[in-house]
Amino acid sequence: MKPISRNKLIFVIGLLALPAVIVMVILLVLTHLDWNRARPWLNTRVSEALGRPFSIHGDLSLTWDRQIAGPEVEQNWRGAIPWPHLIANDIHIGNPASMRHPSEATSVTNIEVTPDNMATISQFTFSLNPLALLDKKIAIPLLRFDAPLLYLLRHADGRNNWTLPDNEQPSGWTINIGRVIFTKGKVHLTDDTKHAEIVVKIDTINTDPGYGVSWTLHGKFNGESVKGTGKAGAILSLQQQTAPYPLTATLQVGKTMIAVEGTITRPTDLAAIDMRLKVSANSMARLYALSGIVMPETPPFTTEGHLTGTLGKHSQHWIYEQFKGQVGSSDIAGSLDFQTRSGSPGRPVVTGTIVSHLLQLSDLEPLIGADSNHSKVERGVIANQPAGKILPVEKFRTDRWTSVDAKIQLSAEKIVRDKALPLTHLATTLQLQDGILTLAPLSVAVAGGTLNADIRLDGSGKADAAAIKALITISARHLRLKQLFPGLEPLQASVGEINGDASLSATGNSVASLLGASNGEIKTLINQGSISKRLLEQMGLNIGNVALTYLSGDKQVRLNCMATDFSVTNGLMQTRTFVIDTDDAILDVNGTINMTQEELDLTIKPNSKGLRIFSLRAPLYVHGSFKEPKVTIDKGVLALRAGGALALAAAAPVAALLPLINVSSEADSGCTQLLANARVKPVAPAPGKIYRSRAALK
């Protein structure tokens, strides 16, 4: 083999070294280049990419020190060699043109950023891939901010200054940012849609191995004070597709507390969330401003569970599963699923299951505004219940019903109240569709029997934007008296039961206005029991309590049957049949119950059987308000009747009550004979018999 000459060898070595020499020359040129001359070009390119003014007011320089990237750089050959890093000082990012109208400038005070600026940055350092510039790409693998100040603004019409433009004719330049590091930053949010004014302070931390950034916030949200703290990962990886970004935070909005701990995938897109979520507030309804989901009025509550979410460009899917908590004195558990929908109607939908093992009956009172004024203040609503009224006047918030659709299975294994009441199970399906709320069927197992209801509340606003159209049907079957009142010893030998039906329709915006405008009928039958003042106290029937004291002096009275049949017209209950049959007498009740005015106008006529019990012969008049009923006696009118048939003359017709007799489980119902007598045409007694009876009373 012929040896290579010395000149050829020098040529080959020079040829091989030429690329390295060129690279060295380029590096020397780049290092000693006055980069400030590139600021106008760079400002223009970044402004086009961001769709808003961008300018570097301070010095722009270049270094090759890998330590600028910090210890978080890749631990491989790329992290071992120096890379070019640009250092820019005094950066300003303006608002988009649509947000820079002087007439729309915010009136917020003490803002360190002028309305024309979206952000200012004291200094930021970023690595730049020069080769990507040839392809019209500004590739920034690492971006470090020093003392950034960000001002986020959203007007009432929804326009904001943080959404990047989706240009129909793009400039051809794109920005690709990899990772972001913050040191001593501040974010000021002004959001007119949420009536929010919030300041967030961000800083780096070096003592926590799991987190690298801490933050605090304070301000106002929907008129309530806001404060919170939290920690997040050291580096925000904007382009990472799979690595979870750690986050822990606590937030207090008024009396609402939210705590989260978990991870976020792709934080810029909120692509996926996996967190432990704990929420507490003075009412579930207070969460509407934060979540946008309609929830009922409740007592103070707290829940804790597992929250996962996937957020796409056109849809969201959240699951709050295996949560447990307390609502008032009741426990709850279950899972909820929330999804947004595209197309018409476009409302999100909530599905799930909620179970209570022990439900306190009083915890349901806020659902219809039946709790006390003190409780209303505690859960954040106006305490407007009049002192003399019983029916709740608190208005339903139907304006929110069309914001979401829902289908939730609700159940309670045991229900308790202050006074023992054997409610063993509750089950229903709550469905909200197009602003129409239904509870159908609503089933409650009580006292050996069942209470079933179908409730339909139309709050869609199609007929009346300020009112609900309600349809309610209720049936009670085989409620055993001795189980209904287990604390009453005289009833333990009773075999009687209660059956009843009610059907009402109404239009209104509260329980009081609905009942005050209701139409329909209410029917009940009670047979073979015992009645006393103590029984009526346990039932909460103040009217009967007062009347019984007049009639019997609070002695135990054997009850064969109590039959009631009311027609309801525009909130006025009119007796069609109201008869109480005891071993000693028949009580005939006539009159009205006005649910609009909450007033009573009833007449009770006692008719003795064999003249054994009543010394009172005149009718009783029950009048006054629901809250303070009064009983007076007509001393000038004798009420004695010779037999039950005449007493029942005013009770006819009674055919409407026959179905309730047919469902009775008692073969020998005390009401069967009573209603049979009522269908017999009354025969007036001979005048002589009446005279002798009156004489016997003297």
C-alpha positions in Angstrom: 0.0 0.0 0.0 1.4 3.4 -1.0 1.9 5.8 1.9 -0.2 9.0 2.1 1.9 12.1 1.5 2.2 14.7 4.2 0.3 17.4 2.3 -2.6 15.0 1.6 -2.7 14.1 5.3 -2.9 17.7 6.3 -5.7 18.3 3.8 -7.7 15.3 5.1 -7.3 16.4 8.7 -8.3 19.9 7.8 -11.3 18.7 5.9 -12.4 16.6 8.9 -11.8 19.5 11.3 -13.6 22.1 9.2 -17.1 21.4 10.6 -15.8 21.7 14.1 -14.0 24.9 13.2 -17.2 26.3 11.7 -19.2 25.4 14.8 -16.6 27.0 17.0 -16.6 30.2 14.8 -20.4 30.2 15.0 -20.4 29.8 18.8 -17.9 32.6 19.1 -20.0 34.8 16.9 -23.1 34.0 18.8 -21.5 34.5 22.1 -20.1 37.9 21.3 -23.0 39.1 19.2 -25.0 42.1 20.4 -28.3 40.3 20.8 -30.1 43.6 21.6 -30.1 44.2 17.8 -32.3 41.1 17.5 -34.9 42.4 19.9 -37.1 44.1 17.2 -37.1 40.9 15.1 -37.8 38.7 18.1 -40.5 41.0 19.4 -42.3 40.9 16.1 -42.1 37.2 15.7 -43.3 36.5 19.3 -46.1 39.1 19.0 -47.4 37.4 15.8 -47.3 34.0 17.5 -49.1 35.2 20.7 -51.6 37.5 18.9 -50.8 40.4 21.3 -47.9 42.9 21.9 -44.6 41.4 23.1 -41.5 43.4 23.8 -38.2 43.0 25.6 -37.3 46.4 27.1 -34.1 45.4 28.8 -30.9 43.7 27.8 -30.9 40.5 25.8 -27.8 38.3 26.1 -26.5 34.8 25.4 -24.7 32.4 27.7 -23.7 28.7 27.5 -23.8 27.8 31.1 -25.8 24.6 31.7 -26.3 25.7 35.4 -28.8 28.2 34.2 -31.1 25.4 33.5 -30.8 24.2 37.0 -30.6 20.7 38.5 -33.8 19.7 36.8 -32.2 19.3 33.3 -32.1 15.9 31.7 -29.5 13.6 33.2 -28.0 12.4 29.9 -25.5 13.7 27.3 -27.9 16.5 26.4 -27.8 17.7 30.0 -24.0 17.3 30.2 -23.1 19.7 27.5 -23.6 23.5 27.6 -26.6 24.8 25.7 -27.3 28.3 24.5 -29.5 30.3 26.9 -30.9 33.7 26.3 -31.4 36.1 29.2 -34.0 38.7 28.7 -34.8 41.6 31.1 -37.9 43.7 31.6 -40.4 41.8 29.5 -43.9 43.2 28.7 -46.8 41.2 27.3 -49.8 43.2 26.3 -53.5 42.4 26.1 -55.1 41.4 22.8 -56.6 44.1 20.8 -60.2 43.2 21.8 -59.3 43.9 25.4 -57.5 47.2 25.0 -60.5 49.6 24.7 -60.1 52.4 27.3 -63.9 52.4 28.1 -63.6 48.8 29.3 -60.6 49.3 31.6 -61.2 47.8 35.0 -61.9 49.9 38.0 -59.8 47.7 40.2 -57.4 49.6 42.5 -53.9 48.9 43.7 -53.0 46.9 40.6 -49.3 46.8 39.8 -49.9 46.1 36.1 -51.5 48.7 33.8 -54.7 47.6 31.9 -52.7 47.5 28.6 -50.3 44.8 30.0 -51.2 41.2 30.5 -47.8 40.5 32.2 -44.5 42.0 33.1 -41.4 39.9 34.0 -38.3 41.2 35.7 -36.1 38.6 34.0 -36.5 35.3 32.3 -34.0 32.9 30.9 -34.8 30.5 28.2 -32.9 28.0 26.1 -33.5 28.5 22.4 -33.1 25.9 19.6 -31.5 28.0 16.7 -32.1 25.3 14.1 -35.8 25.4 14.8 -35.9 29.0 13.6 -35.2 27.8 10.1 -38.5 26.0 10.3 -40.3 29.1 11.7 -40.5 27.6 15.1 -39.6 29.2 18.4 -38.6 26.2 20.4 -38.0 26.9 24.1 -37.2 23.7 26.0 -36.8 25.5 29.3 -38.3 28.8 30.5 -37.4 30.4 33.9 -39.3 33.4 35.2 -38.0 35.8 37.8 -40.6 37.9 39.6 -43.4 37.5 37.0 -46.5 39.6 37.4 -49.5 38.3 35.5 -52.8 40.2 35.2 -55.7 38.0 33.9 -58.9 39.8 32.9 -62.3 38.6 31.8 -65.2 40.9 30.9 -68.9 40.1 31.6 -69.4 39.1 28.0 -66.8 36.3 28.3 -63.9 37.9 26.5 -60.6 37.3 28.2 -56.9 38.1 27.7 -55.5 34.6 28.3 -56.9 32.7 25.4 -54.5 32.5 22.5 -56.0 33.3 19.1 -57.1 30.7 16.6 -56.1 32.6 13.5 -57.7 31.7 10.3 -54.6 33.0 8.5 -51.7 32.0 10.9 -48.4 33.9 10.6 -46.5 30.7 10.0 -44.6 31.1 13.3 -45.3 28.8 16.3 -44.1 28.7 19.9 -43.2 25.4 21.5 -42.5 25.7 25.3 -41.3 22.7 27.2 -40.8 23.3 31.0 -41.5 26.4 33.2 -39.9 27.4 36.5 -41.3 30.3 38.6 -39.6 32.4 41.3 -41.4 35.0 43.3 -44.4 35.5 41.0 -47.8 37.1 41.4 -51.1 36.6 39.5 -53.9 39.1 39.7 -57.3 37.8 38.4 -60.3 40.1 37.7 -63.3 38.2 36.4 -66.5 40.0 35.9 -68.5 36.8 35.1 -67.7 35.4 38.6 -67.4 38.8 40.3 -63.9 37.7 41.3 -60.9 39.7 42.4 -58.1 37.4 43.4 -54.4 37.8 44.0 -52.1 34.7 44.0 -48.5 34.8 45.1 -46.1 32.1 43.9 -42.6 31.2 45.1 -40.1 28.4 44.9 -39.4 26.1 47.9 -36.3 24.0 48.4 -37.1 22.1 51.6 -39.9 19.8 50.3 -38.7 16.8 48.2 -42.1 16.3 46.6 -42.9 19.9 45.7 -41.0 22.9 44.3 -43.5 25.7 44.2 -45.8 27.2 46.9 -48.6 29.7 46.6 -51.1 31.7 48.6 -54.2 33.5 47.5 -56.7 36.0 48.8 -59.5 38.2 47.4 -63.2 38.1 46.7 -65.4 35.7 44.8 -69.1 36.4 44.3 -69.0 38.9 47.1 -67.4 36.5 49.6 -63.9 36.5 50.9 -61.4 34.0 49.4 -58.2 32.6 50.8 -56.1 29.5 50.2 -52.7 27.9 50.2 -51.0 25.1 48.2 -48.0 23.5 46.8 -47.1 22.2 43.3 -44.3 20.4 41.4 -41.0 22.0 41.0 -41.1 22.2 37.2 -44.3 22.7 35.1 -43.8 20.4 32.1 -46.0 21.9 29.4 -45.2 19.3 26.7 -45.1 16.2 28.8 -47.9 13.8 27.8 -47.9 11.3 30.7 -45.9 12.4 33.7 -48.3 13.5 36.5 -47.9 16.9 38.0 -48.3 16.9 41.8 -50.6 19.4 43.5 -52.0 20.0 46.9 -54.2 22.9 47.9 -56.8 24.2 50.4 -59.3 26.9 49.4 -61.9 28.7 51.5 -64.7 30.7 49.8 -66.9 32.3 52.5 -67.8 29.3 54.6 -67.0 26.8 51.9 -63.8 24.8 52.3 -62.2 22.7 49.5 -59.1 20.6 49.9 -57.4 18.6 47.2 -54.3 16.4 46.9 -53.2 14.5 43.8 -51.9 14.9 40.3 -52.6 16.7 37.0 -51.6 15.4 33.6 -50.7 18.1 31.1 -51.5 21.1 33.3 -51.9 23.5 30.4 -54.8 21.4 29.0 -56.0 19.9 32.4 -56.0 16.6 30.4 -56.5 14.4 33.4 -57.0 14.9 37.2 -56.6 12.3 39.9 -57.1 13.7 43.4 -58.5 13.2 46.8 -61.2 15.8 47.3 -62.7 17.1 50.6 -65.5 19.6 50.6 -67.5 21.3 53.4 -70.0 24.1 53.3 -73.0 25.5 55.2 -75.3 24.1 52.4 -74.8 22.1 49.2 -76.5 24.8 47.3 -73.6 27.1 48.0 -71.4 25.0 45.7 -73.3 26.2 42.6 -71.1 29.3 42.1 -68.0 27.1 42.1 -69.2 24.0 40.3 -72.1 25.2 38.1 -74.1 22.1 39.3 -77.5 22.6 40.8 -77.6 21.2 44.4 -80.3 21.3 47.0 -80.5 23.4 50.2 -79.1 21.3 53.0 -77.8 21.7 56.6 -74.0 22.1 56.9 -72.2 19.2 55.3 -68.8 17.7 54.6 -67.7 15.0 52.2 -64.5 13.3 51.2 -63.8 11.1 48.2 -61.8 10.3 45.1 -62.1 12.8 42.2 -61.0 11.9 38.7 -61.5 13.9 35.6 -60.6 13.9 31.9 -61.0 17.2 30.0 -61.0 17.2 26.3 -61.3 20.2 24.0 -65.1 19.7 23.6 -66.1 17.6 26.6 -65.4 17.0 30.3 -65.9 13.9 32.4 -65.7 14.0 36.2 -66.2 11.1 38.7 -66.5 11.7 42.4 -66.5 8.2 43.7 -66.5 6.3 47.1 -67.2 9.5 48.9 -68.5 9.6 52.5 -69.6 12.4 54.7 -72.2 14.1 57.0 -75.1 16.3 56.1 -76.3 17.8 59.4 -76.6 14.7 61.6 -77.1 12.3 58.7 -74.5 10.2 57.0 -74.1 10.0 53.2 -72.1 7.9 50.8 -72.0 7.1 47.1 -70.6 8.1 43.7 -71.5 10.9 41.2 -70.7 11.1 37.5 -70.6 14.5 35.7 -70.3 14.8 31.9 -70.7 17.7 29.5 -72.5 17.1 26.3 -72.2 18.5 22.8 -75.0 19.3 20.5 -78.6 20.1 21.6 -79.5 20.8 24.4 -75.8 20.9 25.4 -76.5 20.8 29.2 -74.2 18.7 31.3 -75.6 15.6 33.0 -75.1 14.2 36.5 -75.8 10.6 37.4 -75.1 8.6 40.5 -76.1 7.0 43.7 -76.4 8.5 47.2 -77.1 6.3 50.3 -77.7 7.3 53.9 -77.5 4.6 56.6 -79.1 6.9 59.2 -81.1 9.9 58.0 -82.2 12.5 60.5 -85.7 13.7 59.3 -84.9 17.3 60.4 -82.0 17.4 57.9 -84.6 17.3 55.1 -86.3 20.5 56.3 -84.0 22.9 54.3 -85.0 21.2 51.1 -88.4 22.9 51.3 -87.4 25.8 53.6 -89.1 24.3 56.6 -86.1 24.9 58.9 -85.9 27.7 61.4 -84.9 31.3 60.6 -81.7 30.7 62.5 -80.9 27.7 60.3 -81.6 29.8 57.2 -79.1 32.4 58.3 -76.5 29.6 58.9 -76.9 28.2 55.4 -76.7 31.6 53.8 -80.3 32.5 52.7 -82.6 35.3 53.8 -84.5 34.4 57.0 -88.0 35.6 55.8 -90.3 33.1 57.4 -93.1 35.1 59.1 -93.4 34.5 62.8 -97.1 33.5 62.7 -96.8 31.2 59.7 -96.1 27.4 59.5 -96.0 26.7 55.8 -92.5 27.6 54.4 -92.3 30.7 52.3 -88.7 30.3 51.1 -88.6 30.4 47.3 -87.2 27.7 45.1 -84.3 28.6 42.8 -85.8 27.4 39.6 -83.6 29.7 37.5 -80.8 27.1 38.0 -82.9 24.0 37.1 -82.2 24.3 33.3 -78.5 24.4 33.8 -78.0 20.7 34.2 -79.8 17.4 33.7 -79.6 14.7 36.4 -80.7 11.2 37.4 -79.7 10.1 40.9 -80.8 7.1 42.9 -81.4 8.1 46.5 -82.0 5.8 49.5 -81.9 5.8 53.3 -81.9 2.6 55.3 -83.2 4.2 58.5 -84.9 7.5 59.2 -85.1 9.0 62.7 -86.6 12.1 64.2 -86.7 13.8 67.6 -89.8 11.7 68.6 -89.6 8.0 67.7 -91.1 7.3 64.3 -90.6 3.9 62.7 -89.4 4.9 59.2 -87.2 2.1 58.1 -86.4 2.7 54.4 -86.6 5.5 51.8 -86.0 5.0 48.1 -86.5 7.3 45.1 -85.1 8.3 41.8 -84.5 12.0 41.4 -84.6 13.1 37.8 -84.0 16.6 36.5 -84.7 16.9 32.7 -85.3 20.1 30.8 -86.0 22.0 34.1 -88.6 19.4 35.3 -87.8 17.7 38.6 -89.4 14.4 39.4 -89.3 12.1 42.4 -91.0 9.0 41.2 -91.6 6.7 42.8 -90.8 8.0 46.3 -91.3 5.1 48.6 -91.1 5.1 52.4 -91.5 2.0 54.6 -93.3 3.2 57.8 -95.0 1.4 60.7 -95.4 -1.9 58.9 -96.9 -0.2 55.8 -95.8 2.0 52.9 -96.1 5.6 51.9 -95.7 6.1 48.2 -95.6 9.4 46.3 -95.1 10.7 42.8 -93.9 14.3 42.7 -93.4 16.4 39.5 -92.2 20.0 39.7 -92.0 21.8 36.4 -89.5 24.6 36.9 -88.6 25.0 33.2 -90.2 28.4 33.1 -92.1 27.7 29.9 -95.5 28.6 31.5 -94.3 31.0 34.1 -90.6 31.9 34.6 -91.2 32.7 38.3 -93.3 29.7 39.3 -93.4 25.9 39.5 -96.2 23.8 38.2 -96.6 20.9 40.6 -98.4 17.6 40.5 -98.3 15.4 43.6 -100.0 12.1 44.4 -99.6 10.3 47.7 -100.9 7.0 49.0 -100.6 5.6 52.5 -101.3 1.9 52.9 -101.5 -0.4 56.0 -99.8 1.9 58.5 -100.1 0.0 61.8 -101.2 2.2 64.7 -99.3 0.3 67.3 -96.1 0.5 65.3 -96.7 4.2 64.3 -96.7 5.2 68.0 -94.7 2.5 69.9 -94.4 4.7 73.0 -98.2 4.7 73.6 -99.1 1.7 75.8 -102.9 1.8 75.1 -102.2 1.3 71.4 -100.1 -1.8 71.8 -103.2 -4.0 71.8 -104.6 -2.2 68.8 -104.9 -3.9 65.4 -106.0 -0.8 63.5 -104.3 0.9 60.6 -104.2 4.0 58.5 -104.9 4.2 54.7 -105.1 7.4 52.7 -104.8 9.1 49.3 -104.0 12.6 48.2 -103.8 14.2 44.8 -102.9 17.9 44.3 -101.9 20.2 41.6 -100.7 23.8 42.0 -98.6 26.6 40.6 -96.3 28.6 42.9 -92.7 29.3 43.9 -92.6 28.0 47.5 -94.3 25.4 49.7 -96.7 28.0 51.0 -97.7 29.4 47.6 -98.0 25.9 46.1 -100.4 24.7 48.9 -102.2 28.1 48.8 -103.0 27.6 45.1 -103.5 23.8 45.2 -106.5 21.9 43.7 -107.4 18.3 44.3 -108.6 16.0 47.1 -107.3 14.4 50.3 -108.9 11.2 51.9 -107.9 9.1 54.9 -109.3 6.3 57.0 -108.2 5.2 60.4 -109.8 2.3 62.1 -109.7 0.4 65.4 -107.3 2.5 67.5 -107.3 4.7 70.5 -107.2 8.5 70.7 -106.0 10.8 73.4 -104.3 14.1 73.9 -101.0 12.4 74.2 -101.5 10.6 70.8 -102.3 13.9 69.1 -99.2 15.5 70.7 -97.0 12.8 69.2 -98.7 13.3 65.8 -98.1 17.1 66.1 -101.9 17.8 65.6 -102.4 20.9 67.7 -106.0 21.3 66.4 -107.2 17.9 67.6 -105.2 18.3 70.8 -107.1 21.3 71.9 -110.5 20.0 70.8 -110.0 16.6 72.6 -109.3 18.4 75.8 -112.7 20.1 75.6 -114.5 16.9 74.7 -113.1 14.2 76.9 -110.7 15.8 79.5 -107.8 13.8 77.9 -109.1 10.3 78.7 -108.3 7.4 76.4 -111.2 7.0 73.9 -111.6 3.9 71.8 -111.5 4.8 68.1 -113.6 2.6 65.7 -113.1 4.8 62.7 -112.0 8.2 61.5 -113.0 9.0 57.9 -112.0 12.2 56.2 -112.6 13.4 52.6 -111.6 16.9 51.6 -112.0 18.7 48.3 -109.3 21.3 47.7 -109.9 24.3 45.5 -107.4 27.2 45.2 -105.9 26.2 48.6 -109.3 25.9 50.4 -109.9 22.5 51.9 -113.7 21.8 52.2 -115.0 18.9 54.2 -117.0 16.4 52.1 -116.8 13.7 54.8 -115.1 14.1 58.3 -116.5 11.7 60.8 -114.9 10.2 64.0 -116.7 7.1 65.4 -115.8 6.0 69.0 -117.4 3.5 71.4 -119.2 6.4 73.1 -120.0 8.9 70.4 -119.8 10.1 66.8 -118.1 13.3 66.0 -119.3 15.1 62.8 -116.9 17.7 61.5 -117.7 20.3 58.9 -116.0 23.4 57.6 -112.9 24.6 55.8 -109.1 24.8 56.2 -107.6 27.7 54.3 -104.0 27.0 53.3 -103.6 30.4 51.7 -104.3 32.3 54.9 -103.4 29.3 57.2 -106.7 29.7 59.0 -109.3 27.2 60.4 -113.0 27.3 60.3 -114.3 23.9 61.5 -117.4 22.9 63.5 -117.3 19.7 65.6 -120.7 18.2 66.5 -120.6 15.6 69.2 -123.4 13.0 69.0 -123.6 10.7 72.1 -124.3 6.9 71.9 -126.4 6.1 75.0 -125.6 9.4 76.8 -122.6 7.9 78.6 -119.7 10.2 78.0 -120.4 13.8 77.0 -121.7 16.4 79.3 -121.0 18.8 76.5 -124.0 19.1 74.1 -123.1 22.1 72.0 -121.0 22.3 68.9 -117.3 23.1 69.1 -115.9 25.8 66.8 -112.2 25.4 65.8 -110.9 28.6 64.3 -107.8 30.7 64.3 -104.4 30.1 62.7 -102.5 26.8 62.1 -99.9 27.9 64.7 -102.4 29.0 67.4 -105.8 27.2 66.9 -108.6 28.1 69.2 -111.7 26.2 70.3 -114.9 27.9 71.4 -118.3 26.4 72.4 -121.8 27.4 71.2 -123.6 27.2 74.5 -126.9 28.2 73.1 -127.3 25.3 70.6 -127.9 21.7 71.7 -126.1 19.1 69.7 -127.7 15.9 70.9 -128.7 13.4 68.2 -130.6 10.2 68.8 -128.4 7.7 66.9 -125.5 7.7 64.5 -127.5 7.7 61.3 -128.6 11.3 61.6 -125.2 12.4 62.5 -123.8 11.0 59.3 -126.4 12.7 57.1 -124.1 15.6 56.4 -121.3 13.2 55.6 -122.8 11.8 52.5 -121.6 11.1 49.8 -119.0 8.6 51.0 -118.5 6.5 47.9 -115.1 8.2 47.4 -113.8 6.5 50.6 -114.8 3.0 49.7 -111.5 2.1 47.9 -109.7 2.8 51.2 -111.9 0.3 53.0 -111.2 -2.3 50.2 -107.4 -2.1 50.8 -107.7 -2.5 54.5 -106.1 -5.7 55.9 -108.7 -5.9 58.6 -111.6 -8.1 57.8 -113.8 -6.4 60.3 -112.9 -2.7 59.7 -114.4 -0.3 62.2 -115.1 2.0 59.2 -117.1 -0.5 57.2 -120.3 -0.2 59.3 -119.9 3.5 59.8 -119.8 4.2 56.0 -122.6 1.7 55.5 -124.8 3.7 57.9 -123.9 6.9 56.1 -125.3 5.5 52.8 -128.7 4.8 54.5 -131.1 7.7 54.2 -131.4 9.3 57.6 -134.7 9.1 59.5 -135.5 11.8 62.0 -136.5 10.6 65.4 -140.1 11.2 66.7 -140.5 14.5 68.5 -141.4 12.7 71.7 -138.1 10.9 71.8 -136.2 14.0 71.3 -138.2 15.7 74.1 -137.6 12.8 76.5 -133.9 12.9 75.6 -133.6 16.6 76.3 -135.5 16.1 79.6 -133.0 13.4 80.6 -130.2 15.9 80.2 -131.7 18.4 82.6 
